[in-house]
Amino acid sequence: MTEDNLENRWVNYIIRMILKSLKQLQIMFEHSRSEQRSKLNKKREQVQGFQARLNRIKDSYGYEKGRRELNGLIAISEREILRLSEGLVKINESLRELNKMITHLTRYTKTNELGKASSRLTQKKPTLRLLKDARYASLYRFYKNIETAQRNKHLLKQITFPYKKTALLFEYYVLCLIIDSLKANGFIWTKGWLADEEDPTRLIDGLASETLLRFESPDGRFYIELAYDMSIINTNDDSLSHFKANINRTPDFRIAMYTSKGLFLNA
C-alpha cells in the first residue's frame, strides 16, 4: 500500500497547521519572556536607584522619614522582583515544553511514512475512512479546536511594537530636549537609560519611572542628575518645597546639581 494516500496527506496537512500555530505561540512566549526580562531589569535598576539615594542620606540629620520611605520602597520592589523572577521561570518552562513539541512534530513528519506523502491537499474535507480511525479522528478534532480558537478568540494575534499615548510621547520629547541642551553645554552623559545600553532596541518598551540620568561637567568638578518621574522623599529641606507641591510628589523632570563628592548644590 502506498504511503502517498489521502489519509496521510490529511495528517500531514493537520500537523503542518498545528506546527504553524505552535510556532506563532512560540513567538508570543518569546515576546512575553523579553517583556518580563525588561520589567525585571527596570525594577532592579529602580532598587539600585533607591539604594543610592538611601546611601546619600543615611547619616544626614532630618532625613529619618525619607530613610523609612526609601526602605519601604526597596522592600516593595524586592517583592516585585521575586514575583517577576518566578513568572520568568514559568515562561521559560512553558517555552521549553513548546519547543519540545515543535521538535517532536517536525521530526515525526520527516522520519516515517508521512515523510513520503505529498504535501498537496486538494480535498478540503477529511475522508470517512480517516474519521473512522480513532487516532486520525482525535488528531482532526485537535486541529479543528485550534482553528476555531484562532478564528474566534484572536489568541494568536500578530505581535506589534508597543505604542505610546500622546502625553507620554511629549514627555519623551521634552526629556530629549533637556538632554540635548545639557550636551550642547558641554556636559557628558555618563549614566542612565541609553547611556547604559549598547543596543537601544532593547529599550523599545519605553522609559521606566524612577529613571536617573547623570551628566558630568568636562572638568569633573560637579555633575547633574536628571530624574524622570521620580518621587521626592520627605525631608526638612524647604528648598525642595516647589517639587513637593506636585500632588503625587513625582514631578515629570527634576534637575539637581552636585559636587564631584556628592554634595548637593541646587535643584
Backbone as CSV, one residue per row, in Angstrom:
resi,resn,N_x,N_y,N_z,CA_x,CA_y,CA_z,C_x,C_y,C_z
1,MET,0.853,-1.196,0.000,0.000,0.000,0.000,0.887,1.243,0.000
2,THR,0.605,2.190,-0.871,1.423,3.389,-0.973,1.220,4.307,0.227
3,GLU,2.317,4.948,0.630,2.216,5.889,1.751,1.609,7.214,1.317
4,ASP,1.653,7.490,-0.018,1.114,8.755,-0.513,-0.381,8.604,-0.783
5,ASN,-1.150,8.479,0.302,-2.603,8.361,0.159,-3.274,9.579,0.794
6,LEU,-4.571,9.690,0.597,-5.300,10.873,1.050,-5.266,11.020,2.565
7,GLU,-5.321,9.886,3.267,-5.313,9.949,4.729,-3.994,10.536,5.241
8,ASN,-2.883,10.042,4.688,-1.583,10.560,5.115,-1.397,12.017,4.710
9,ARG,-1.951,12.383,3.567,-1.878,13.791,3.166,-2.624,14.672,4.168
10,TRP,-3.785,14.161,4.605,-4.560,14.921,5.574,-3.809,15.050,6.898
11,VAL,-3.236,13.966,7.356,-2.466,14.008,8.604,-1.296,14.973,8.459
12,ASN,-0.628,14.914,7.308,0.476,15.835,7.036,0.006,17.281,7.118
13,TYR,-1.137,17.526,6.491,-1.688,18.882,6.459,-2.034,19.359,7.873
14,ILE,-2.694,18.497,8.645,-3.092,18.866,10.004,-1.865,19.165,10.863
15,ILE,-0.855,18.311,10.762,0.352,18.523,11.567,1.043,19.822,11.172
16,ARG,1.057,20.130,9.876,1.667,21.390,9.434,0.909,22.587,10.003
17,MET,-0.419,22.507,10.021,-1.215,23.598,10.581,-0.989,23.731,12.095
18,ILE,-0.892,22.581,12.765,-0.613,22.610,14.203,0.760,23.224,14.458
19,LEU,1.734,22.835,13.655,3.082,23.398,13.795,3.075,24.908,13.578
20,LYS,2.302,25.346,12.602,2.206,26.781,12.340,1.664,27.522,13.563
21,SER,0.623,26.961,14.175,0.037,27.580,15.368,1.009,27.553,16.540
22,LEU,1.702,26.434,16.706,2.669,26.321,17.799,3.810,27.312,17.636
23,LYS,4.231,27.536,16.396,5.318,28.495,16.160,4.861,29.928,16.414
24,GLN,3.588,30.213,16.100,3.044,31.528,16.445,2.996,31.698,17.963
25,LEU,2.601,30.620,18.651,2.570,30.645,20.108,3.982,30.802,20.667
26,GLN,4.943,30.178,20.014,6.347,30.301,20.405,6.802,31.767,20.346
27,ILE,6.402,32.465,19.286,6.747,33.882,19.145,6.143,34.691,20.291
28,MET,4.890,34.367,20.643,4.224,35.082,21.732,4.941,34.852,23.062
29,PHE,5.342,33.610,23.330,6.056,33.316,24.570,7.410,34.017,24.605
30,GLU,8.115,34.029,23.468,9.414,34.704,23.414,9.255,36.201,23.637
31,HIS,8.172,36.762,23.085,7.892,38.182,23.306,7.573,38.436,24.781
32,SER,6.781,37.547,25.390,6.453,37.687,26.812,7.705,37.572,27.669
33,ARG,8.600,36.650,27.294,9.845,36.494,28.049,10.694,37.758,27.964
34,SER,10.768,38.336,26.757,11.531,39.571,26.576,10.948,40.702,27.420
35,GLU,9.611,40.809,27.433,8.954,41.845,28.238,9.206,41.620,29.729
36,GLN,9.132,40.350,30.149,9.335,40.033,31.566,10.761,40.367,31.988
37,ARG,11.736,40.043,31.142,13.129,40.374,31.447,13.325,41.879,31.533
38,SER,12.676,42.604,30.617,12.782,44.064,30.616,12.209,44.651,31.909
39,LYS,11.040,44.148,32.327,10.433,44.623,33.574,11.333,44.312,34.767
40,LEU,11.932,43.117,34.747,12.800,42.701,35.843,14.035,43.592,35.920
41,ASN,14.634,43.880,34.772,15.823,44.740,34.744,15.492,46.154,35.221
42,LYS,14.340,46.670,34.786,13.938,48.019,35.206,13.697,48.071,36.710
43,LYS,13.071,47.028,37.245,12.801,47.000,38.678,14.108,46.910,39.466
44,ARG,15.072,46.147,38.966,16.379,46.069,39.634,17.094,47.416,39.589
45,GLU,16.965,48.118,38.464,17.561,49.448,38.353,16.904,50.412,39.338
46,GLN,15.589,50.278,39.528,14.893,51.121,40.498,15.434,50.892,41.903
47,VAL,15.647,49.615,42.256,16.181,49.294,43.582,17.565,49.906,43.753
48,GLN,18.394,49.814,42.719,19.722,50.420,42.783,19.621,51.926,42.990
49,GLY,18.635,52.543,42.303,18.424,53.979,42.474,17.989,54.330,43.886
50,PHE,17.053,53.545,44.440,16.609,53.770,45.818,17.776,53.611,46.796
51,GLN,18.597,52.578,46.589,19.722,52.328,47.485,20.754,53.446,47.398
52,ALA,20.971,53.966,46.174,21.916,55.074,46.008,21.416,56.318,46.743
53,ARG,20.113,56.574,46.647,19.539,57.729,47.344,19.595,57.534,48.858
54,LEU,19.383,56.283,49.293,19.451,55.985,50.722,20.866,56.191,51.245
55,ASN,21.861,55.786,50.466,23.255,55.951,50.880,23.629,57.422,51.035
56,ARG,23.013,58.283,50.202,23.355,59.705,50.259,22.812,60.382,51.517
57,ILE,21.733,59.832,52.083,21.119,60.489,53.250,21.206,59.643,54.523
58,LYS,21.921,58.523,54.464,21.868,57.584,55.595,22.417,58.180,56.891
59,ASP,23.383,59.102,56.799,23.970,59.686,58.008,23.568,61.145,58.202
60,SER,22.596,61.619,57.410,22.208,63.033,57.473,21.083,63.243,58.481
61,TYR,21.174,64.338,59.206,20.149,64.672,60.199,18.888,65.185,59.497
62,GLY,17.722,64.799,60.009,16.466,65.299,59.478,15.888,64.487,58.334
63,TYR,16.507,63.356,58.021,16.040,62.542,56.889,15.450,61.214,57.353
64,GLU,15.029,61.157,58.639,14.528,59.883,59.161,13.330,59.375,58.357
65,LYS,12.379,60.270,58.081,11.197,59.856,57.324,11.576,59.449,55.907
66,GLY,12.520,60.170,55.314,12.985,59.824,53.972,13.623,58.452,53.931
67,ARG,14.403,58.131,54.971,15.034,56.802,55.030,13.979,55.706,55.165
68,ARG,12.938,55.976,55.991,11.868,54.977,56.137,11.146,54.762,54.806
69,GLU,10.883,55.854,54.093,10.206,55.740,52.799,11.042,54.930,51.815
70,LEU,12.325,55.224,51.767,13.196,54.512,50.827,13.305,53.036,51.182
71,ASN,13.443,52.734,52.473,13.494,51.324,52.883,12.202,50.603,52.519
72,GLY,11.070,51.306,52.659,9.791,50.717,52.265,9.716,50.465,50.773
73,LEU,10.182,51.434,49.977,10.185,51.270,48.524,11.091,50.121,48.097
74,ILE,12.231,49.985,48.767,13.155,48.888,48.445,12.506,47.542,48.753
75,ALA,11.833,47.445,49.912,11.180,46.182,50.290,10.082,45.814,49.295
76,ILE,9.266,46.801,48.901,8.195,46.546,47.928,8.779,46.107,46.590
77,SER,9.837,46.795,46.154,10.456,46.476,44.862,11.087,45.091,44.874
78,GLU,11.680,44.706,45.997,12.299,43.380,46.078,11.243,42.278,46.014
79,ARG,10.073,42.526,46.599,8.982,41.546,46.474,8.510,41.454,45.023
80,GLU,8.467,42.596,44.350,8.072,42.610,42.944,9.106,41.886,42.084
81,ILE,10.384,42.053,42.420,11.449,41.350,41.698,11.282,39.841,41.854
82,LEU,10.955,39.396,43.069,10.739,37.966,43.307,9.570,37.455,42.480
83,ARG,8.474,38.229,42.439,7.295,37.820,41.661,7.627,37.743,40.170
84,LEU,8.348,38.735,39.664,8.720,38.744,38.247,9.673,37.595,37.923
85,SER,10.592,37.304,38.842,11.544,36.204,38.629,10.820,34.867,38.563
86,GLU,9.856,34.669,39.447,9.082,33.419,39.429,8.270,33.315,38.142
87,GLY,7.719,34.434,37.686,6.977,34.433,36.425,7.867,34.105,35.245
88,LEU,9.106,34.612,35.280,10.052,34.338,34.202,10.411,32.857,34.152
89,VAL,10.537,32.237,35.321,10.826,30.794,35.374,9.692,30.009,34.718
90,LYS,8.446,30.383,35.007,7.291,29.685,34.417,7.240,29.871,32.905
91,ILE,7.549,31.079,32.440,7.564,31.325,30.991,8.632,30.471,30.324
92,ASN,9.809,30.396,30.937,10.894,29.582,30.372,10.516,28.107,30.326
93,GLU,9.849,27.632,31.377,9.422,26.224,31.398,8.404,25.955,30.292
94,SER,7.449,26.856,30.124,6.438,26.692,29.070,7.081,26.723,27.692
95,LEU,8.050,27.604,27.518,8.724,27.716,26.228,9.536,26.464,25.923
96,ARG,10.153,25.879,26.943,10.903,24.628,26.739,9.973,23.502,26.297
97,GLU,8.813,23.380,26.951,7.855,22.343,26.569,7.334,22.576,25.155
98,LEU,7.100,23.819,24.821,6.616,24.164,23.485,7.656,23.814,22.426
99,ASN,8.912,24.110,22.716,9.989,23.784,21.777,10.120,22.273,21.581
100,LYS,9.899,21.515,22.668,9.935,20.052,22.556,8.839,19.554,21.621
101,MET,7.635,20.115,21.765,6.516,19.708,20.912,6.808,20.011,19.447
102,ILE,7.347,21.194,19.191,7.660,21.584,17.814,8.716,20.661,17.225
103,THR,9.754,20.376,18.002,10.818,19.482,17.530,10.278,18.089,17.254
104,HIS,9.441,17.584,18.165,8.896,16.231,18.013,8.015,16.128,16.773
105,LEU,7.106,17.084,16.588,6.205,17.031,15.431,6.963,17.206,14.124
106,THR,7.955,18.075,14.130,8.758,18.283,12.917,9.503,17.011,12.547
107,ARG,10.093,16.372,13.555,10.827,15.127,13.301,9.876,14.013,12.864
108,TYR,8.670,13.991,13.442,7.706,12.935,13.140,7.298,12.943,11.673
109,THR,7.137,14.135,11.114,6.695,14.224,9.713,7.806,13.887,8.730
110,LYS,9.027,13.774,9.221,10.151,13.545,8.305,10.735,12.140,8.405
111,THR,10.400,11.415,9.469,11.097,10.154,9.700,10.220,8.914,9.559
112,ASN,8.966,9.059,9.145,8.134,7.867,8.950,7.364,7.972,7.641
113,GLU,6.268,7.259,7.541,5.508,7.214,6.295,5.015,8.586,5.855
114,LEU,4.773,9.477,6.813,4.268,10.802,6.459,5.275,11.585,5.626
115,GLY,6.549,11.272,5.826,7.572,11.954,5.048,7.513,11.600,3.575
116,LYS,6.851,10.491,3.255,6.739,10.064,1.859,5.441,10.536,1.215
117,ALA,4.562,11.118,2.028,3.285,11.591,1.494,3.442,12.989,0.920
118,SER,2.689,13.275,-0.120,2.735,14.589,-0.760,2.183,15.656,0.179
119,SER,2.704,16.875,0.049,2.215,17.980,0.875,0.992,18.652,0.264
120,ARG,0.619,18.235,-0.945,-0.555,18.819,-1.606,-1.835,18.192,-1.057
121,LEU,-2.843,19.046,-0.877,-4.130,18.563,-0.395,-5.222,19.265,-1.188
122,THR,-5.817,18.535,-2.111,-6.848,19.129,-2.972,-8.234,18.987,-2.365
123,GLN,-8.457,17.920,-1.607,-9.768,17.701,-0.986,-9.809,18.402,0.363
124,LYS,-10.760,19.302,0.558,-10.789,20.150,1.743,-11.523,19.528,2.927
125,LYS,-12.080,18.348,2.762,-12.738,17.663,3.864,-12.078,16.306,4.076
126,PRO,-11.931,15.882,5.342,-11.310,14.585,5.597,-12.193,13.448,5.096
127,THR,-11.568,12.366,4.725,-12.323,11.216,4.226,-13.019,10.490,5.375
128,LEU,-14.048,9.732,5.034,-14.769,8.957,6.036,-13.852,7.912,6.652
129,ARG,-12.951,7.358,5.832,-12.017,6.353,6.333,-11.095,6.955,7.389
130,LEU,-10.707,8.202,7.190,-9.848,8.867,8.176,-10.598,9.080,9.489
131,LEU,-11.853,9.526,9.402,-12.613,9.822,10.612,-13.019,8.566,11.370
132,LYS,-13.069,7.424,10.685,-13.405,6.170,11.365,-12.253,5.679,12.224
133,ASP,-11.044,6.074,11.869,-9.873,5.681,12.657,-9.772,6.626,13.862
134,ALA,-9.825,6.067,15.071,-9.848,6.889,16.285,-8.626,7.797,16.390
135,ARG,-7.461,7.314,15.941,-6.246,8.132,16.033,-6.348,9.348,15.125
136,TYR,-6.769,9.130,13.875,-6.914,10.229,12.926,-8.009,11.193,13.379
137,ALA,-9.121,10.627,13.854,-10.250,11.462,14.279,-9.860,12.371,15.441
138,SER,-9.074,11.844,16.390,-8.628,12.634,17.532,-7.718,13.775,17.088
139,LEU,-6.812,13.460,16.171,-5.912,14.485,15.646,-6.691,15.567,14.898
140,TYR,-7.707,15.143,14.144,-8.509,16.096,13.374,-9.295,17.021,14.310
141,ARG,-9.853,16.473,15.391,-10.596,17.302,16.348,-9.672,18.328,17.008
142,PHE,-8.464,17.887,17.320,-7.482,18.793,17.916,-7.182,19.951,16.968
143,TYR,-7.006,19.625,15.700,-6.745,20.642,14.679,-7.918,21.616,14.568
144,LYS,-9.155,21.096,14.568,-10.333,21.952,14.433,-10.487,22.879,15.643
145,ASN,-10.128,22.378,16.827,-10.197,23.226,18.018,-9.235,24.405,17.910
146,ILE,-8.031,24.136,17.421,-7.052,25.210,17.222,-7.560,26.206,16.189
147,GLU,-8.104,25.683,15.091,-8.606,26.541,14.020,-9.733,27.443,14.533
148,THR,-10.632,26.881,15.343,-11.744,27.663,15.896,-11.239,28.743,16.846
149,ALA,-10.262,28.381,17.685,-9.703,29.354,18.628,-9.043,30.508,17.895
150,GLN,-8.333,30.196,16.815,-7.682,31.242,16.030,-8.709,32.179,15.409
151,ARG,-9.797,31.615,14.940,-10.792,32.402,14.216,-11.648,33.258,15.149
152,ASN,-11.960,32.746,16.344,-12.940,33.417,17.197,-12.349,34.210,18.359
153,LYS,-11.153,33.848,18.813,-10.665,34.462,20.047,-9.404,35.299,19.863
154,HIS,-8.845,35.329,18.682,-7.653,36.139,18.406,-6.519,35.816,19.381
155,LEU,-6.370,34.546,19.714,-5.330,34.174,20.666,-3.936,34.309,20.079
156,LEU,-3.871,34.226,18.770,-2.557,34.247,18.134,-2.403,35.485,17.271
157,LYS,-2.782,36.617,17.812,-2.708,37.857,17.037,-1.258,38.211,16.751
158,GLN,-1.062,38.970,15.714,0.283,39.337,15.292,0.925,40.255,16.323
159,ILE,2.203,39.996,16.611,2.932,40.823,17.554,3.290,42.150,16.890
160,THR,3.007,43.248,17.581,3.337,44.567,17.044,4.144,45.340,18.076
161,PHE,4.798,46.408,17.629,5.538,47.248,18.547,4.562,48.015,19.430
162,PRO,4.914,48.224,20.703,4.023,48.972,21.587,3.917,50.425,21.150
163,TYR,2.753,51.024,21.385,2.581,52.432,21.054,2.444,53.222,22.348
164,LYS,2.716,54.505,22.278,2.644,55.361,23.451,1.583,56.433,23.248
165,LYS,0.955,56.827,24.343,-0.027,57.893,24.279,0.668,59.216,23.980
166,THR,-0.097,60.167,23.441,0.468,61.451,23.026,1.148,62.169,24.185
167,ALA,0.520,62.173,25.370,1.098,62.862,26.523,2.446,62.272,26.897
168,LEU,2.550,60.939,26.838,3.804,60.284,27.178,4.875,60.579,26.131
169,LEU,4.479,60.593,24.865,5.428,60.937,23.806,5.950,62.356,23.991
170,PHE,5.078,63.278,24.439,5.515,64.650,24.669,6.531,64.697,25.807
171,GLU,6.317,63.890,26.848,7.293,63.820,27.940,8.651,63.369,27.411
172,TYR,8.642,62.341,26.562,9.896,61.856,25.984,10.561,62.946,25.150
173,TYR,9.744,63.693,24.423,10.271,64.770,23.574,10.948,65.842,24.431
174,VAL,10.285,66.238,25.526,10.862,67.240,26.421,12.151,66.713,27.047
175,LEU,12.148,65.449,27.450,13.348,64.847,28.025,14.510,64.903,27.041
176,CYS,14.238,64.579,25.782,15.293,64.620,24.761,15.812,66.041,24.560
177,LEU,14.925,67.041,24.654,15.359,68.438,24.541,16.292,68.812,25.695
178,ILE,15.955,68.359,26.907,16.811,68.633,28.071,18.178,67.986,27.887
179,ILE,18.171,66.721,27.432,19.435,66.014,27.206,20.279,66.738,26.167
180,ASP,19.657,67.138,25.066,20.387,67.860,24.011,20.952,69.173,24.537
181,SER,20.187,69.860,25.382,20.639,71.134,25.937,21.855,70.941,26.843
182,LEU,21.817,69.915,27.685,22.953,69.635,28.569,24.200,69.268,27.769
183,LYS,24.024,68.454,26.744,25.158,68.054,25.912,25.714,69.245,25.137
184,ALA,24.814,70.138,24.695,25.257,71.328,23.959,26.079,72.255,24.845
185,ASN,25.862,72.173,26.159,26.614,72.997,27.097,27.832,72.267,27.663
186,GLY,28.212,71.181,27.020,29.457,70.511,27.359,29.360,69.376,28.348
187,PHE,28.171,69.111,28.876,28.042,68.015,29.833,28.102,66.662,29.119
188,ILE,28.689,65.692,29.789,28.880,64.360,29.212,27.895,63.390,29.865
189,TRP,27.077,62.761,29.044,26.081,61.797,29.535,26.806,60.500,29.870
190,THR,26.911,60.185,31.173,27.718,59.039,31.603,26.911,57.863,32.140
191,LYS,25.659,58.115,32.519,24.920,57.025,33.170,23.425,57.235,33.007
192,GLY,22.692,56.099,32.899,21.234,56.143,32.867,20.648,56.011,31.484
193,TRP,19.642,55.143,31.365,18.871,54.931,30.144,19.785,54.530,28.991
194,LEU,19.799,55.293,27.894,20.557,54.906,26.700,22.059,54.866,26.951
195,ALA,22.528,55.615,27.937,23.961,55.624,28.225,24.433,54.285,28.776
196,ASP,23.507,53.489,29.320,23.866,52.194,29.907,23.623,51.020,28.967
197,GLU,23.089,51.268,27.791,22.661,50.180,26.911,23.346,50.274,25.554
198,GLU,24.068,49.206,25.182,24.740,49.186,23.885,23.752,49.012,22.740
199,ASP,22.673,48.265,22.989,21.672,48.008,21.952,20.383,48.746,22.305
200,PRO,20.123,49.926,21.707,18.935,50.717,22.051,17.618,49.998,21.779
201,THR,17.606,49.013,20.879,16.353,48.326,20.554,15.819,47.540,21.746
202,ARG,16.673,47.226,22.703,16.223,46.503,23.891,15.369,47.391,24.800
203,LEU,15.413,48.698,24.572,14.646,49.639,25.386,13.409,50.139,24.665
204,ILE,12.945,49.382,23.671,11.831,49.848,22.841,10.534,49.970,23.627
205,ASP,10.439,49.286,24.781,9.222,49.381,25.587,9.047,50.756,26.212
206,GLY,10.094,51.564,26.204,9.952,52.914,26.734,10.858,53.163,27.921
207,LEU,10.630,54.300,28.565,11.452,54.751,29.681,10.699,54.522,30.984
208,ALA,11.319,53.803,31.908,10.660,53.469,33.174,10.660,54.663,34.119
209,SER,9.626,54.730,34.962,9.616,55.734,36.024,10.806,55.503,36.949
210,GLU,11.151,56.521,37.720,12.284,56.451,38.648,13.611,56.254,37.906
211,THR,13.698,56.750,36.672,14.950,56.665,35.921,15.815,57.878,36.246
212,LEU,17.087,57.629,36.510,18.019,58.692,36.873,19.151,58.752,35.854
213,LEU,19.338,59.923,35.242,20.397,60.133,34.260,21.465,61.034,34.871
214,ARG,22.706,60.752,34.551,23.814,61.536,35.125,24.650,62.152,34.014
215,PHE,24.967,63.445,34.197,25.777,64.194,33.238,26.917,64.863,34.011
216,GLU,28.144,64.656,33.569,29.302,65.205,34.272,29.880,66.390,33.510
217,SER,30.369,67.368,34.275,30.997,68.530,33.652,32.340,68.110,33.059
218,PRO,32.801,68.792,32.008,34.068,68.409,31.360,35.263,68.432,32.314
219,ASP,35.246,69.361,33.282,36.384,69.452,34.206,36.246,68.510,35.394
220,GLY,35.119,67.801,35.502,34.930,66.827,36.567,34.661,67.420,37.933
221,ARG,34.402,68.738,38.013,34.200,69.378,39.309,32.805,69.109,39.876
222,PHE,31.831,68.922,39.025,30.470,68.664,39.502,29.712,67.856,38.457
223,TYR,28.536,67.397,38.843,27.697,66.634,37.914,26.235,67.012,38.112
224,ILE,25.431,66.697,37.103,23.998,66.984,37.133,23.226,65.674,37.056
225,GLU,22.210,65.545,37.911,21.300,64.405,37.845,19.976,64.865,37.250
226,LEU,19.541,64.160,36.221,18.242,64.418,35.601,17.333,63.247,35.958
227,ALA,16.343,63.512,36.813,15.437,62.454,37.277,14.141,62.517,36.488
228,TYR,13.711,61.359,35.993,12.445,61.275,35.250,11.393,60.567,36.091
229,ASP,10.274,61.255,36.366,9.134,60.672,37.079,9.570,60.012,38.382
230,MET,10.409,60.723,39.144,10.953,60.169,40.387,10.338,60.887,41.581
231,SER,9.874,60.117,42.566,9.210,60.706,43.723,10.205,61.448,44.607
232,ILE,9.712,62.498,45.262,10.518,63.292,46.175,10.335,62.742,47.583
233,ILE,11.436,62.457,48.252,11.379,61.929,49.610,11.177,63.077,50.597
234,ASN,10.305,62.881,51.600,10.064,63.911,52.606,11.318,64.182,53.421
235,THR,11.685,65.455,53.540,12.813,65.874,54.374,12.436,67.189,55.038
236,ASN,13.343,67.718,55.838,13.132,69.032,56.445,13.680,70.148,55.576
237,ASP,14.101,69.819,54.357,14.716,70.787,53.456,13.642,71.549,52.691
238,ASP,13.443,72.839,53.040,12.413,73.643,52.381,12.777,74.001,50.952
239,SER,14.041,73.810,50.564,14.437,74.173,49.203,13.772,73.275,48.167
240,LEU,13.209,72.154,48.599,12.552,71.236,47.674,11.036,71.395,47.695
241,SER,10.524,72.438,48.375,9.082,72.571,48.539,8.359,72.736,47.216
242,HIS,9.004,73.355,46.214,8.341,73.553,44.929,8.179,72.240,44.185
243,PHE,9.039,71.255,44.487,8.860,69.928,43.907,7.762,69.168,44.652
244,LYS,7.705,69.331,45.983,6.715,68.618,46.785,5.299,69.102,46.502
245,ALA,5.178,70.302,45.938,3.852,70.840,45.644,3.112,69.982,44.631
246,ASN,3.844,69.198,43.844,3.221,68.260,42.917,2.354,67.306,43.725
247,ILE,1.119,67.054,43.258,0.138,66.303,44.053,0.651,64.928,44.472
248,ASN,1.439,64.279,43.636,1.980,62.959,43.970,3.457,63.014,44.339
249,ARG,4.001,64.237,44.448,5.428,64.424,44.727,6.296,63.668,43.736
250,THR,5.823,63.582,42.477,6.606,62.940,41.421,6.609,63.833,40.187
251,PRO,7.430,64.892,40.189,7.493,65.756,39.000,7.985,64.973,37.794
252,ASP,7.540,65.382,36.602,7.976,64.689,35.385,9.494,64.722,35.255
253,PHE,10.079,65.883,35.542,11.536,66.032,35.431,12.057,66.807,36.639
254,ARG,13.219,66.420,37.102,13.890,67.152,38.172,15.379,67.175,37.868
255,ILE,15.965,68.358,37.911,17.390,68.513,37.632,18.075,68.991,38.901
256,ALA,19.101,68.282,39.335,19.837,68.644,40.548,21.330,68.645,40.247
257,MET,22.040,69.582,40.891,23.480,69.695,40.677,24.217,69.320,41.957
258,TYR,25.311,68.555,41.814,26.122,68.106,42.940,27.597,68.354,42.640
259,THR,28.384,68.467,43.712,29.833,68.487,43.522,30.290,67.077,43.179
260,SER,31.531,66.944,42.759,32.048,65.620,42.395,32.022,64.657,43.575
261,LYS,31.971,65.202,44.816,31.935,64.362,46.013,30.504,64.065,46.467
262,GLY,29.510,64.533,45.684,28.121,64.234,46.007,27.434,65.250,46.889
263,LEU,28.057,66.421,47.112,27.441,67.460,47.926,26.398,68.205,47.097
264,PHE,25.176,68.278,47.613,24.087,68.918,46.880,24.324,70.417,46.771
265,LEU,24.121,70.977,45.560,24.306,72.403,45.319,22.988,73.117,45.061
266,ASN,22.205,72.597,44.097,20.963,73.279,43.740,20.082,72.331,42.935
267,ALA,18.769,72.666,42.868,17.836,71.854,42.097,16.754,72.746,41.526
